[in-house]
Amino acid sequence: GILGRNGSGKSTLLQVICSVMHPTHGEVVVNGRISALLELGAGFNPEFTGRENVILNGAIMGISRREMLRGLPEIEAFADIGEFIEQPVKMYSSGMYVRLAFAAAVSTFPDILIVDEALAVGDIAFQAKCMGRIRRLMEVGTTVIFVSHDVSAVKALCNRCLYLEA
């Protein structure tokens, strides 16, 4: 878990880990495939449908179109956004967006799952569903890096925590 006030560097650290940004000093070594839910809106093309974005997301992670299509029914079921999967994501509410983004991120069985505040957008039932999925991923060896302002969520999910002050 990573905690800290706004501006302390939590999201910047995650972006460095994901190679979205480069560190000003030192280096970050990552072993394994990362799936990340960074800021809401990152990673999806607003003009593409939900289905198209899921397939594109998989391609970016090196997963074939065929494999993503095979996993699409599970992703759709987890996201539970119904017919909106066929609509451009620019039409989605923030809750629908995070539902689809999370479902896509966990469907690829990453070695490392990074979640940055994204679950704060979803409703309480969806948050519980996500926490259950995160725990199952952890049980099979996925490393989870979880950033939140919700101390109780970090306590419930994480066995170690980093507090960034500046």
PyMOL commands that set and color helices and strands:
alter all, ss='L'
color gray80, all
select helices_A, chain A and resi 10-17+50-60+65-79+82-86+89-91+94-107+118-120+124-139+151-157
alter helices_A, ss='H'
color red, helices_A
select strands_A, chain A and resi 2-4+34-37+112-116+143-147+162-164
alter strands_A, ss='S'
color yellow, strands_A
deselect
rebuild
show_as cartoon
